[in-house]
Amino acid sequence: MGQRRMIHKLLNPNTSAYRMLKEQVLGNKFPWFYYAGDDATPPYYGHTVLTRPGFDGMLMSTSSSEYLHHCNEVLSEIFKHNKIEVNVVHRINLNCTHWAAKNSPIHADHDFPHQNLIVYLNEFDGGRTTVYKGDVSISHKPHEDDIIMFSGLHNVVPPHPSYRRIVLVATFT
């Protein structure tokens, strides 16, 4: 697989449902939850919409947000517009990262084969996503309303100071 195909840039249909979700998430009343991070992971704010399978001993993903149906509508529109067949969405999270002295660790979101989708909801400097396959890596320099899809190992560079990086992350098969 060539570098250009490691990250697939998708078309954003920019529907009214998308614009409404974006307005809510970027608004000052959206509920963010702080995660302090650890030795490997920098701190960030998140809002879990659909938990990953295995969280809290559950065998399946579970709803953990009133925004589940709205996110489902937006993701369905994105997948349909880009002609992507989806069997199951495993996880949906909204993440807000600020400047940190370190990148996120190189990781996979699940221990089973899956695809990642990232929707960049705001404009910021820095904050690129890098995907790794063997000795090859490629980065995406994000812009507001970009959507990318990839699989496998990846990490995130924090945004430059005074910016925040707000994304919708979904994993699926």
C-alpha angles and dihedrals in degrees: 000000000000123000093253091060096049089080118036115201109213131203117256109222088201093212126178089256090055093048091048093050091047091051091050095047093047092044126101095248099058111119110241123181122208121234111193095207124216140234091306105028125060118226120269143163118249143176114203111211099171118015121228116256110270095032111140090357094298116145092213140037113274134201114254103166142056086229094069097101093044092049089047090054093049094046091047090053092049093048093046093047090051094041093239117157113219126190100179137001106216102184141007122189136165111214131194115190128182130194113303132174092243141042122246112268119266103263149146117236094226137018092237130066112282144142125247124215122193124189113193106216101184142028119257142147119255117359097122122170117226124200122200131206113172109304093344126090133175130187133210117215100212130222129186112285094014116142122199133181127198143143135226133018119007144149141195132235110215119246119261116273116286091029132093125207112218118187142164110226123194131174123202148158 
